[in-house]
Amino acid sequence: MKVAMHSRVLLLFILVTSLPYLSSAQQQDIANPEDDFSGQVYRQALVIENTIYQDTKDSSPSLTSTNQVNSALESLGFQVTTLGNAKQRETEKAIRQFGRSLRDNGGVGVFYYAGHVVQFENENYLLPIDTKLARIADVRYKTVPLGKLLGQMKFAGNQINIIILDACSPNPFIEGLQGVTPGMMETKAPENMLISYACSPNKLAKETDSKGLFASVLLKHMKTVRTGLNEIFEQTSADIAQKSDGQHTPWFSSSVTKEFFFAPNENFLEEHAPKPVVVKNENTNELEVEKSDNQTVAAKKSDNQTSQNAEIFIEELATPPDDQRIFRFKRTYVNQQLANLNALLNDARVIPIEQDGKPWFIFDFVREGSIYEKLGLKNKDVIVQINGFTVDSLPKALKLFEALQLEEKITLRIKREGQLTDFQYFIDG
């Protein structure tokens, strides 16, 4: 009776968390999992890029782009949250949620920031786009202290945290503010943390420095198979110093002692490689495959044909095609389904099993015509991951549920007939 109750709780958890969200989690073979820490650990990242500031005509000549960073981190198995041109409250909220997710999920966390910074009285400050520094006091109250981020990540208790600050451009905010200086002061990394600057402490990049240099070099080294964490940043610093004739040298501080590889092996990179996204061209009624390099290739299909990458409203489906993987929901439909809890708990059954010496949950029953069938799920589907997080126990599932309430996207990964499959769901409104 206890097992049955637990399976029903997990079932309800899956439905409630899966409907509103979308994720780009990639396939990973669980039949032969990596034994090392790098291949198994949960990965999550928060990327913030501020390029258009409200109180100045000057925009930050960002050395990177969120698309470039996001694509790279996703290809390395990270669940990425992105903010573009974020205000102070948005930035602080995102940092709090990121810290909470680190506490709940553990694993490896990456924070990547591109934009303006200042230093004042032995503290570094990130500048949101609504920053206005009319007087000295504004530095403390209208910016985001780096210490807030450090505190959230330090006390999360996860395995490794990495902070990357691509913030070396000349600063237009500090004229006339005595004691406020551009660049970043040196910050010693707390335990199990690495802090990286795109240029040396108290230095700025020259206007002649190529945009994207730091990001492109760093991301290249991240994708190098079995290259250690500290070695990645050492090689990045050396390469950029050489490319800039010694005028531009990144800096980092690390207290990380655990062995961690962004790319544990070639299979890991292949399994997490970005998948093409199919979009409809309204002018030609063709489906276009959008590739990772932002190029498109026309794929001629009739209107009544479906693709596993084509979005479809779940309300329009009785039983989805076998290749359907991406579903869209309307808010009203979700609310209607959640209002009928009795049906949710009786239209399917999940039971614990053991495969390959590991515990999992499997659908032992899926009622024909039920919401679960509309989700693309079938009898004997094994639940593997939700948003990249392995679901092998009820406590983990419930812990993940709490964390996902702050997220905006999710993928449900199942194992069907020995093959891994990702189902992506998102909601309008």
URGIPE-V488316 format. One record per helix or strand of 3 or more residues. SS is the DSSP state (helix for helix, strand for strand). FROM is the first residue (numbers start at 1). TO is the last residue. If there is no record, write none. Layout:
# URGIPE-V488316
{{SS,FROM,TO} {SS,FROM,TO}}
This chain:
# URGIPE-V488316
{{helix,2,19} {helix,37,40} {strand,43,49} {helix,66,75} {strand,79,84} {helix,88,105} {strand,108,114} {strand,117,119} {strand,124,126} {helix,138,141} {helix,146,154} {strand,160,166} {strand,193,197} {helix,213,222} {helix,229,243} {strand,251,254} {helix,266,271} {strand,277,281} {strand,286,290} {strand,296,299} {helix,314,316} {strand,326,330} {helix,331,339} {helix,341,346} {strand,348,355} {strand,358,366} {helix,371,374} {strand,382,386} {helix,394,404} {strand,410,416} {strand,419,428}}
